[in-house]
Amino acid sequence: MSSTPKFIDRFEIVDRIGHGGMGAVYLARDPKLHRQVAIKLILEGFDNEESRERFEREARSIANLATHRNIVTIFDSGDYNGKPYIVMEYVPGETLAAKTRQADAIPLVQKLDYLEQLCAGLAHAHQAQIVHRDIKPVNVMVTPQGVVKILDFGIAHLGTAHTNLTSSGTVMGTFNYMSPEQIKGEAIDERSDIFAVGAVAYELFSRRQAFPGVLPAVFHQVVSSSPVSLTEIAPDLPPEVVAIVDKALEKRAADRYQDLETMSVAVARERERVATHFRNEPTIRIPRPTDREALTLDSKAIAAALKTPAASVPPEPRRVPVFRRTLEVAGAAAVTLALIMGARWIATRSSTVVAPTTAVARAPAPSPVATGTVLVDAVPWAEVTLIADGQGTRRPIAQPFTPMALQLSAGPYDITLKDPQSPATRTVRVDVPANGSVRAFVEFKKTDVDDYFRRAGWPGSR
């Protein structure tokens, strides 16, 4: 499958235009309708019947969405050599990731327009109970006409119908843009997409990821840490824009925008305000991560244009006659001399001895308990049945399915995980570092399950 096929069913392959961990994207020609299309061939992650059924149902649901200018249109789906594929409209242009690398050449009003269109397209999907779950800059295309198109609903999660087709506790998406609840394997809704939109917006305005890095560090950042403030990276951004991004990136879903229509209205209002103040659409330059001296924008001029009315001009200074100015200076000098002499007189008259105060000993404040993070994961996935510290004290388990990120006091812990397909269990001993993270990982293999049934004396086991 590494070589480019000549045909996928009736579609003639022109070129491979993209590839990733799950599959490849081809530019193709539809001989029946005489048009160019894009075909995404899924190579990984759909090897069992349940996953294939989920993929096909979700592809049909997305294809049945009413046409929206900001969502790529799905034309067809099928199976090629045992691998599922989706046929969609071919969208020329650049990804938002490529645009972001040129972000210092994009006017602020244009960036806000991209963000507004992204909100509009996802809001349309949310109205149909479809959550994207993998919003990131490479899944957003921008056409030469400036139209935003959302791509790759391939791992979309249906909010109501067919939810049983998505395995409980399975994390799907790109960690740097996932919401805290998604990265912990908890139940998600459209507010998880809103967090991802906030991460994309942060990157568009700052030219750097809100939560950079790789596992396991990115787990801790998304769940527990706030990104560097946009006001530090791009101090010339209007505070209203910073507030929109900050609200979308709130850790608790209840603190974010509750729907993308509300966020879209806020973005549109700011876009109109910026356009009004910047009729010439100046560029707000963002310093490159390796060259902060590249920032050449006059921040005072920007702040003045945004906050100060155009008619607010300071008055000309009033002319004062020379003789009157001399009297004013002499009077001020006399007052100053009088104040100094009065202070010296008070100092010489003050002879009261003040008794020394006795320092009252205060009990030192208790030191905060040092904590760390445990990233619990398993293959294929597992249920966490026990978390016990070094003294054997059990810890509550809020969400039992992996993957999960746990905040625990520093020290040793025993974590027991159960195989999802059998009663077989494995216990992992971890030592949680203070202000750090550690990973607890278990891989349940077929031999583990067979061994359990053999020891249990089940019929047919050897």
BELBEL-V70498 format. One record per run of one state. SS is the DSSP state (H for helix, E for strand, C for the rest). FROM is the first residue (numbers start at 1). TO is the last residue. If there is no record, write none. Layout:
# BELBEL-V70498
ss: <SS:SS>
from: <FROM:FROM>
to: <TO:TO>
This chain:
# BELBEL-V70498
ss: <C:E:C:E:C:E:C:E:C:H:C:E:C:E:C:E:C:E:H:C:H:C:H:C:E:C:H:E:C:E:C:E:C:H:C:H:C:H:C:H:C:H:C:H:C:H:C:H:C:H:C:E:C:E:H:C:H:C:H:C:E:C:E:C:E:C:E:C:E:C:E:C:E:C:E:C:H:C>
from: <1:7:9:11:20:23:31:35:43:49:64:71:72:74:81:83:90:94:96:102:103:106:108:128:130:132:137:140:143:148:151:157:159:163:166:175:178:180:184:190:207:217:225:230:234:239:249:253:256:260:278:288:289:291:292:295:299:308:322:350:371:380:382:390:394:395:401:402:404:410:411:420:425:433:437:444:446:457>
to: <6:8:10:19:22:30:34:42:48:63:70:71:73:80:82:89:93:95:101:102:105:107:127:129:131:136:139:142:147:150:156:158:162:165:174:177:179:183:189:206:216:224:229:233:238:248:252:255:259:277:287:288:290:291:294:298:307:321:349:370:379:381:389:393:394:400:401:403:409:410:419:424:432:436:443:445:456:462>
